[in-house]
Amino acid sequence: MTDEPSASDIGHRLRQIRHARRKSLAVIAGLAGISTSYLSRLESGARALDRRSLIAALANALEVAPSEITGPGVVSPGQLEEDRSLNAVRLALVAVSMNDPRGEVVPVEVLSSRANALFEAQRECRYAEVGAALPALIRDLHTTLAAGRGVEPVLRLLALTHVQGTQAWLMDIGANMDLGWHAVTLAQQAAARIDDPLSHAVSAFGTAFGLMGAGAFELAAQALSVPDLGTETNDAMEASGMLALTSSLVAAASGNEGQREAALENAADLAAHTGEGNALWFGFGPSNVGVWRMSVALEAGDHAEAARIATTVTPEALPSPTRRSAYWREYGRALAHLPRRHEDAVTMLRRAEQISPARIHRHPFMRSVLAELLTKAKRDSVGRELRGMAYRAGLPV
C-alpha cells in the first residue's frame, strides 16, 4: 500500500508501524477508541494528528512510545541554520553526563549575563544564535559548578538554563524528544540540590512537558504537585500561574474537564494580579493566558472554542515573538479543523511561519495540520501559499 502524495510524515509513520505490527485498521482503531475510517484518514494525512491524548492512545494500541509516531521528520528544503548546532549541544549534554564537561570556570555574573542573553534570543526566536551559544554555556556552567564556585547561584542558573534554554530550544527546532528529557534531568538534579522553590517550579514545568511528550499524563500531573509558592512576590505568582496553565493542559490531555477549567481559572486570577510579566522567562500574564486557553481547547478537541478564544486575544499585547508565533499557530490550527475556514487557517499559519519558521516546519502537530490542509487545497493563491509552506517543511507537494 502506498501513501497519498500529501500524507504527512506522522501519518506515514503511523501506517508503517501498524504494518510492521501486522495489525489491521480495525484492530488499532478499536484499541485507540476511534473509528476505522478516522484512523485511515489520519494515516493518509487527510486528518491532522495534533492531540497528545490521541497520539498516546495510538501509541498504546501499537505498543510503541509516542515519539515513535511523532519523532522528527526529515526536512530537506529550507534547512534551518540552527541545525548546525544540534550535534554540539548533544555532545555537551553527553560530556556533562560523564562528569567531564571540559568547559571553563567563569565568574557567576558573567554566566548570568550569558544565560540572560541566550534566554532573550530564545524569546525572540533567534534559534541559530541560541544554538551557537548553548554548548559553551552548558559546559562552562557545569565546569564552574564542579569547581565549587558560587554553587547556589550556579545551580539556579543550571535549572533555568536547561529548561528555558536547552529544552525550549530543542523542542522548538524539533529535535529528538530524548535530548529534551536529558536536559530536563539535568535541571531536576540542579534544583534538587538547593532549597529554592522557584528553581523547583522551573524544573517541574520542564519535567511535565517532557512527560506529556511521552504520553505519561499521570506522571506529568504528579510532577506539577510542588509546594505552594505563595503570593508574596510577583515572581512566585507568575511561576504558580505557569504551573497552573501546564496543569490545565495535562488535564485536557487526560480528559479531566473539571481540573482543566479549575486550573485555567486559577491562572487567570493570578494573571489579573501580576499583569504582564516575565519572571523566570515565562512571559506569564493575561495575554499569555489567552494563548494557553487556545492550546487547552485544542487539546480537548474543541476547535470552535479555540477559534473563539483567539478573537478575544490581542496578539500585539503578547510579550514576545515566541508567544505571538504561538498565537498565530494555534489560531491557524483551530481554523484548519473548521468548515469553510481553511483559507483563513493558511493565512494564520503563514503569519506564524514568518515569525518562527521552525515552529511550523518542525513541530509534528503543525506538519500534520499542513498535510490535512493540502488535501483540501485549491489551485489558487492561497493554495500556492500553503504548498510553499508545506515544501519548506519538507512535505511532499
Secondary structure, DSSP 4 states (H G I P E B T S, - for coil): ----TT--HHHHHHHHHHHHHT--HHHHHHHHTS-HHHHHHHHHTSS----HHHHHHHHHHHTS-HHHHHS-----TT--GGGGGHHHHHHHHHHHHTT--------HHHHHHHHHHHHHHHHTT-HHHHHHHHHHHHHHHHHHHHTTSSHHHHHHHHHHIIIIIIIHHHHHTT--HHHHHHHHHHHHHHHHTS--HHHHHHHHHHHHHHHHHTT-HHHHHHHT-PPP--SSSHHHHHHHHHHHHHHHHHHHHHT-HHHHHHHHHHHHHHHHHH-S--GGG---SHHHHHHHHHHHHHHTT-HHHHHHHHTT--GGGSSSHHHHHHHHHHHHHHHHTSTT-HHHHHHHHHHHHHH-HHHHHT-HHHHHHHHHHHHH--SSHHHHHHHHHHHHTT---
